Amino acid sequence: MRLFFLATAAIVVSCAALATAQPTNATMAFAGHWQVTRVAVSDDGVQALSDNDPSLMGKKLAFSRVRLAWDQQTVTHDSCLNPRITRLATSAPAALRSQLRKLGLPRPTSFSIRCQSGSWGPGGSAMIFRGAGGVLAMPWYDGGLLKLTRR
């Protein structure tokens, strides 16, 4: 019985290790100035935003190892100090895949953003997606998915 318990525990620990995020020094790969070049919203239901919503198009943000913030203060007051970017072992959530395709990112690499202090984006866990050519996509408030291009 003890052997069965140890074997079961080993399998659970192995599965958990495979499912957890792969830490990387990705923060510096994202460092720089970015601009919103497209906005995608879900085709399902009523949306507060529209595709390429003018309220978000052209907005700029700066990303460094000490701070992630919009160049101009926004009504959401999001600011992330000492962001830690971690590559995730999972693909993008199914709910975002349609929007990611609209933005030209059919199979992006997923990352989580953790702030030492402050907050970033809606919900408790911010995500960012990197596609071919280094473009980024980031979920934002009101169901918007922002395409960010390095400027």
C-alpha positions in Angstrom: 0.0 0.0 0.0 2.8 2.4 0.8 4.4 1.7 -2.6 1.1 2.5 -4.3 0.9 5.8 -2.4 4.5 6.8 -3.3 3.9 5.9 -6.9 0.7 7.9 -7.0 2.4 10.8 -5.4 5.3 10.7 -7.9 2.8 10.7 -10.8 0.9 13.7 -9.4 4.1 15.7 -8.8 5.3 14.9 -12.3 2.0 16.0 -13.8 2.1 19.2 -11.8 5.6 20.0 -12.9 4.6 19.5 -16.6 1.6 21.8 -16.2 3.3 24.6 -14.4 4.8 27.6 -16.1 8.4 27.6 -17.4 10.2 30.5 -15.9 12.3 32.5 -18.4 14.1 35.8 -18.5 11.5 37.0 -20.9 11.0 40.4 -19.4 13.9 41.8 -21.4 12.6 40.3 -24.6 9.5 42.5 -24.2 11.4 45.6 -23.1 10.7 48.7 -25.3 8.0 50.9 -26.5 4.8 49.4 -27.9 1.8 50.8 -29.7 -1.8 49.5 -30.1 -2.1 48.8 -33.8 -5.3 46.7 -33.8 -8.1 45.7 -31.4 -10.2 42.6 -31.7 -13.4 41.7 -29.8 -15.3 38.5 -29.6 -18.0 38.0 -32.3 -20.3 36.5 -29.6 -22.7 38.7 -27.7 -22.9 42.4 -27.1 -19.5 44.1 -26.8 -18.6 47.4 -25.1 -15.8 47.8 -27.7 -15.6 47.3 -31.4 -12.8 45.9 -33.6 -10.1 48.6 -34.0 -11.9 50.7 -31.4 -10.8 54.3 -31.7 -10.6 54.6 -27.9 -7.6 52.2 -27.8 -6.0 52.6 -31.3 -2.6 54.3 -31.2 -2.2 54.1 -27.4 1.4 53.6 -26.3 3.0 51.7 -23.5 6.5 51.3 -22.2 7.8 48.0 -20.9 11.0 47.6 -18.9 12.3 45.3 -16.2 11.2 47.8 -13.6 7.8 49.0 -15.0 5.0 48.3 -17.4 2.8 51.3 -17.9 0.9 53.4 -20.5 2.8 56.4 -21.8 -0.3 58.5 -20.8 -2.4 57.8 -17.8 -5.6 55.9 -18.6 -8.8 55.7 -16.7 -7.9 52.2 -15.5 -4.7 53.5 -13.7 -2.9 50.3 -14.5 0.8 50.3 -13.6 2.9 47.2 -13.0 6.1 47.6 -11.0 8.9 45.0 -11.4 6.9 42.8 -13.9 7.9 39.2 -14.0 7.2 37.5 -17.3 6.9 33.7 -17.3 6.4 31.5 -20.4 3.5 29.2 -20.0 3.5 25.6 -21.0 -0.1 25.9 -22.2 -1.6 27.4 -25.3 -3.9 30.4 -25.4 -7.3 30.0 -23.7 -10.0 28.8 -26.1 -12.1 31.9 -25.5 -9.3 34.1 -27.0 -8.3 32.0 -30.0 -10.8 33.6 -32.4 -9.7 37.1 -31.4 -6.0 36.1 -31.7 -6.7 34.8 -35.3 -8.3 38.2 -36.1 -5.1 39.9 -35.0 -2.9 37.5 -37.2 -1.6 35.5 -34.2 -3.1 32.0 -34.9 -0.5 30.1 -32.7 1.1 32.5 -30.2 3.4 31.7 -27.3 1.6 32.4 -24.0 3.2 34.3 -21.1 1.9 35.4 -17.7 2.7 38.8 -16.2 3.1 39.1 -12.4 3.6 42.5 -10.8 5.7 42.9 -7.6 3.4 45.8 -6.9 0.6 47.4 -8.8 -1.7 45.7 -11.3 -2.0 45.2 -15.0 -5.1 44.5 -17.0 -8.4 42.9 -16.1 -8.7 40.0 -13.7 -6.2 38.6 -11.3 -3.7 37.2 -13.8 -2.5 39.2 -16.7 -1.4 37.4 -19.9 0.4 38.4 -23.0 0.9 36.5 -26.2 3.8 36.7 -28.6 3.3 35.9 -32.3 5.5 35.7 -35.4 7.6 38.7 -36.1 7.6 39.7 -32.4 4.1 41.3 -32.3 2.2 41.0 -29.0 -1.4 40.5 -28.1 -2.7 41.4 -24.7 -6.2 41.0 -23.2 -7.6 44.3 -22.0 -10.8 45.6 -20.4 -14.2 45.2 -21.9 -13.3 42.1 -23.8 -10.7 43.8 -26.0 -7.6 42.0 -27.2 -4.9 44.5 -28.2 -2.3 43.9 -30.8 0.9 45.7 -29.9 3.7 46.5 -32.3 7.1 47.7 -31.3 7.7 51.3 -32.2 
